[in-house]
Amino acid sequence: MDGDPALDAQRDAIIGALGSVVEGIAATFGPVCEVVLHDYRHPEKSVVAVAGAVTGRSVGGAMSEIGLRVLARGDEAGDELNYLTRTKGGQLLKSSTMVLRDSTGAVFGALCVNVDVTAVQQAQAVLTGLGAGAGTGTGAGTRTGEASGTTTFGNDIDSVVEAIVDAHQLRRSGTWVQLGRAERLELFRSLDEHGVFAVRRAVEQVAARLGISRASAYTYLSQARATTGTQAAPSDSAPSDGGPA
């Protein structure tokens, strides 16, 4: 993001004003609610305010993979409301991510609300079971929507990046060695679209996780972007030597 002092002051003012909103929303919904305020100007420590403890976030923590995806979309990002996700611990969350924009329309942060609806889902299952067979009903209850997958929330951006890499590689049903060239390029393209390479040292992390050289990672990323027309550069500059592993 640009370093315009006037815009930075404006963004700081918006972030500052939302501090009480964070506390107010969390207090309204109680212990099942967590509200997190992100400043995307600092992806590795984007959490600037947090109330509640649903995902264990703390000030100075990193954005989740959801935040990375929003960051990757840049100013084209929009609000994501009322979606379901699941933590590694199995909690079902109902969440909303509302982007923050400055007066130019540039996205620079987000206000996120996470509500733990695990207890609600469990209670619904009990009530459905109790009502099964009553009257003329068939006993088939209406289930709440299932989360699309497990989401990594963490204060350490490295763990978030590694979890995204692992999840994407597993979805391709094989190790790096087992992947064909097209699958490798698709893996890098997908990681890029999810905002992984907006994080400092991400290319190095991805390379280490996949067991390839840093130079190879840059090569695959460059080739993946060439097929989609993406021009954005990763947060680290590419090495001047080396080739595919």
VEXDREN-2710 file (C-alpha; in Angstrom, 1 decimal):
% VEXDREN-2710
k/r/px/py/pz
1/MET/0.0/0.0/0.0
2/ASP/1.2/3.5/-0.7
3/GLY/2.8/5.6/2.0
4/ASP/0.8/8.8/1.5
5/PRO/0.9/10.5/5.0
6/ALA/-2.6/12.0/4.6
7/LEU/-4.1/8.6/3.7
8/ASP/-2.2/6.8/6.4
9/ALA/-3.5/9.4/9.0
10/GLN/-7.0/8.8/7.7
11/ARG/-6.6/5.0/7.9
12/ASP/-5.2/5.3/11.4
13/ALA/-8.2/7.4/12.4
14/ILE/-10.7/4.8/11.1
15/ILE/-8.8/2.0/12.9
16/GLY/-8.8/4.1/16.1
17/ALA/-12.5/4.9/15.9
18/LEU/-13.4/1.2/15.5
19/GLY/-11.7/0.2/18.7
20/SER/-14.8/0.8/20.8
21/VAL/-17.0/-0.9/18.2
22/VAL/-14.9/-4.1/18.6
23/GLU/-15.5/-4.1/22.4
24/GLY/-19.2/-3.2/22.0
25/ILE/-20.1/-6.0/19.5
26/ALA/-18.3/-8.6/21.6
27/ALA/-20.0/-7.5/24.8
28/THR/-23.4/-7.6/23.1
29/PHE/-23.1/-11.2/22.1
30/GLY/-21.1/-12.5/25.1
31/PRO/-18.4/-15.2/25.3
32/VAL/-19.5/-17.0/22.1
33/CYS/-18.5/-14.0/20.1
34/GLU/-15.1/-12.7/19.0
35/VAL/-14.4/-9.5/17.1
36/VAL/-11.1/-8.9/15.4
37/LEU/-9.9/-5.6/13.8
38/HIS/-7.2/-6.0/11.1
39/ASP/-4.8/-3.5/9.6
40/TYR/-3.7/-5.0/6.3
41/ARG/-0.8/-2.6/6.0
42/HIS/1.0/-5.1/8.3
43/PRO/0.0/-8.6/7.2
44/GLU/2.3/-10.5/9.5
45/LYS/0.9/-8.7/12.6
46/SER/-2.4/-7.4/11.3
47/VAL/-4.5/-7.8/14.5
48/VAL/-4.7/-4.3/16.1
49/ALA/-7.7/-4.9/18.4
50/VAL/-9.5/-8.0/19.5
51/ALA/-12.4/-8.8/22.0
52/GLY/-13.5/-12.3/22.8
53/ALA/-11.5/-15.5/22.7
54/VAL/-13.2/-17.8/20.2
55/THR/-10.1/-18.4/18.0
56/GLY/-7.5/-17.3/20.6
57/ARG/-6.3/-14.3/18.7
58/SER/-4.3/-11.5/20.3
59/VAL/-3.1/-8.0/19.4
60/GLY/-0.1/-8.3/17.1
61/GLY/-1.2/-11.6/15.7
62/ALA/-1.3/-12.5/12.0
63/MET/-4.3/-12.6/9.7
64/SER/-6.0/-15.9/8.9
65/GLU/-6.2/-17.5/5.5
66/ILE/-9.5/-15.7/5.0
67/GLY/-7.7/-12.4/5.5
68/LEU/-5.0/-13.4/3.1
69/ARG/-7.6/-14.2/0.5
70/VAL/-9.1/-10.7/1.0
71/LEU/-5.7/-9.2/0.8
72/ALA/-5.0/-11.0/-2.5
73/ARG/-8.1/-9.5/-4.0
74/GLY/-6.9/-6.0/-3.2
75/ASP/-9.4/-3.2/-3.8
76/GLU/-11.7/-5.6/-5.6
77/ALA/-12.4/-7.4/-2.3
78/GLY/-15.9/-7.2/-0.9
79/ASP/-17.6/-8.0/2.3
80/GLU/-18.0/-11.7/3.1
81/LEU/-21.1/-12.1/5.3
82/ASN/-22.6/-14.8/7.3
83/TYR/-20.4/-17.7/6.2
84/LEU/-19.5/-20.9/8.1
85/THR/-16.1/-22.2/8.8
86/ARG/-14.5/-24.6/11.3
87/THR/-11.4/-24.3/13.4
88/LYS/-8.8/-27.0/13.8
89/GLY/-10.3/-27.7/17.3
90/GLY/-13.7/-28.5/15.7
91/GLN/-15.6/-25.4/16.6
92/LEU/-18.2/-24.3/14.0
93/LEU/-18.1/-20.6/13.4
94/LYS/-20.5/-18.2/11.8
95/SER/-18.5/-15.3/10.6
96/SER/-18.5/-12.1/8.7
97/THR/-15.6/-10.1/7.3
98/MET/-16.2/-6.5/6.4
99/VAL/-13.5/-4.7/4.5
100/LEU/-12.3/-1.2/5.5
101/ARG/-11.7/1.4/2.8
102/ASP/-10.2/4.9/2.8
103/SER/-11.6/7.9/1.0
104/THR/-10.0/6.7/-2.3
105/GLY/-11.8/3.3/-2.1
106/ALA/-8.6/1.4/-1.3
107/VAL/-9.0/-1.6/1.0
108/PHE/-6.6/-1.4/4.0
109/GLY/-8.2/-3.5/6.7
110/ALA/-11.2/-5.5/7.9
111/LEU/-13.5/-5.9/10.8
112/CYS/-14.2/-9.6/11.5
113/VAL/-16.9/-11.1/13.6
114/ASN/-16.7/-14.8/14.6
115/VAL/-19.5/-16.5/16.6
116/ASP/-19.1/-20.0/17.9
117/VAL/-22.3/-21.8/17.0
118/THR/-21.1/-25.3/18.0
119/ALA/-23.3/-25.3/21.1
120/VAL/-26.3/-24.1/19.0
121/GLN/-25.7/-26.9/16.5
122/GLN/-25.4/-29.5/19.3
123/ALA/-28.6/-28.3/20.9
124/GLN/-30.4/-28.4/17.5
125/ALA/-29.2/-32.0/17.0
126/VAL/-30.6/-32.9/20.5
127/LEU/-34.0/-31.3/19.8
128/THR/-34.2/-32.9/16.4
129/GLY/-33.5/-36.3/18.0
130/LEU/-36.2/-35.7/20.6
131/GLY/-38.7/-34.7/18.0
132/ALA/-37.9/-37.7/15.7
133/GLY/-41.0/-39.9/15.1
134/ALA/-43.4/-37.5/16.7
135/GLY/-46.7/-36.9/15.0
136/THR/-46.6/-37.6/11.2
137/GLY/-43.0/-36.4/10.8
138/THR/-40.3/-38.5/9.2
139/GLY/-37.7/-37.7/11.8
140/ALA/-35.5/-36.0/9.3
141/GLY/-34.3/-32.7/10.8
142/THR/-33.1/-29.6/9.1
143/ARG/-29.3/-29.2/9.5
144/THR/-27.5/-26.0/9.6
145/GLY/-25.1/-25.4/6.7
146/GLU/-21.8/-27.1/7.0
147/ALA/-18.5/-25.3/6.9
148/SER/-16.7/-25.5/3.6
149/GLY/-13.5/-26.6/5.4
150/THR/-11.1/-26.1/8.3
151/THR/-9.7/-22.6/8.6
152/THR/-6.4/-21.8/10.2
153/PHE/-6.5/-19.0/12.8
154/GLY/-3.2/-18.2/14.5
155/ASN/-1.1/-15.4/15.9
156/ASP/1.9/-16.7/13.9
157/ILE/1.7/-16.0/10.1
158/ASP/4.2/-18.8/9.5
159/SER/1.8/-21.4/10.8
160/VAL/-1.0/-20.0/8.7
161/VAL/1.0/-20.1/5.5
162/GLU/2.2/-23.6/6.2
163/ALA/-1.4/-24.8/6.9
164/ILE/-2.6/-23.3/3.6
165/VAL/0.3/-25.0/1.7
166/ASP/-0.4/-28.4/3.3
167/ALA/-4.1/-28.2/2.7
168/HIS/-3.7/-27.3/-1.0
169/GLN/-1.1/-30.0/-1.6
170/LEU/-3.3/-32.6/0.1
171/ARG/-6.3/-31.6/-2.1
172/ARG/-4.1/-32.5/-5.0
173/SER/-3.7/-36.0/-3.6
174/GLY/0.1/-36.3/-3.6
175/THR/3.5/-35.1/-2.6
176/TRP/5.3/-32.5/-4.7
177/VAL/7.3/-35.3/-6.5
178/GLN/4.0/-37.0/-7.5
179/LEU/2.5/-33.8/-9.0
180/GLY/2.8/-33.2/-12.7
181/ARG/3.9/-29.9/-14.1
182/ALA/0.3/-28.7/-14.7
183/GLU/-0.6/-29.6/-11.1
184/ARG/2.5/-27.8/-9.7
185/LEU/1.6/-24.7/-11.6
186/GLU/-2.0/-24.9/-10.4
187/LEU/-0.8/-25.3/-6.8
188/PHE/1.3/-22.1/-7.1
189/ARG/-1.5/-20.3/-8.8
190/SER/-4.0/-21.3/-6.1
191/LEU/-1.6/-20.3/-3.3
192/ASP/-1.1/-16.9/-5.0
193/GLU/-4.8/-16.4/-5.4
194/HIS/-5.2/-17.1/-1.6
195/GLY/-2.7/-14.3/-0.8
196/VAL/0.1/-16.5/0.5
197/PHE/2.8/-14.6/-1.4
198/ALA/1.7/-11.2/0.0
199/VAL/3.5/-12.3/3.2
200/ARG/7.2/-11.6/3.8
201/ARG/9.4/-14.7/3.3
202/ALA/6.4/-16.7/2.0
203/VAL/8.3/-17.9/-1.1
204/GLU/11.0/-19.3/1.1
205/GLN/8.5/-20.9/3.4
206/VAL/6.6/-22.5/0.6
207/ALA/9.8/-23.8/-1.0
208/ALA/10.9/-25.4/2.3
209/ARG/7.5/-26.9/2.9
210/LEU/7.5/-28.5/-0.6
211/GLY/11.1/-29.6/-0.4
212/ILE/12.2/-27.5/-3.4
213/SER/14.8/-24.7/-3.9
214/ARG/13.8/-21.1/-3.4
215/ALA/14.8/-20.4/-7.0
216/SER/12.4/-23.2/-8.2
217/ALA/9.6/-21.7/-6.2
218/TYR/10.1/-18.3/-7.8
219/THR/10.2/-20.0/-11.2
220/TYR/6.9/-21.8/-10.7
221/LEU/5.3/-18.7/-9.3
222/SER/6.4/-16.6/-12.2
223/GLN/5.2/-19.2/-14.7
224/ALA/1.9/-19.6/-12.9
225/ARG/1.3/-15.9/-13.0
226/ALA/2.3/-15.7/-16.6
227/THR/-0.6/-18.0/-17.5
228/THR/-3.1/-15.8/-15.6
229/GLY/-1.7/-12.4/-16.5
230/THR/-1.0/-11.6/-12.8
231/GLN/1.7/-8.9/-12.5
232/ALA/2.0/-8.5/-8.8
233/ALA/5.4/-9.4/-7.3
234/PRO/5.9/-11.5/-4.2
235/SER/6.9/-9.8/-1.1
236/ASP/10.5/-11.0/-1.5
237/SER/12.6/-10.2/-4.6
238/ALA/13.4/-13.1/-6.8
239/PRO/17.0/-14.5/-6.8
240/SER/19.1/-13.8/-9.8
241/ASP/20.4/-17.3/-10.3
242/GLY/19.2/-20.9/-10.0
243/GLY/16.6/-22.9/-11.8
244/PRO/13.9/-25.6/-11.3
245/ALA/14.9/-28.3/-8.8
END
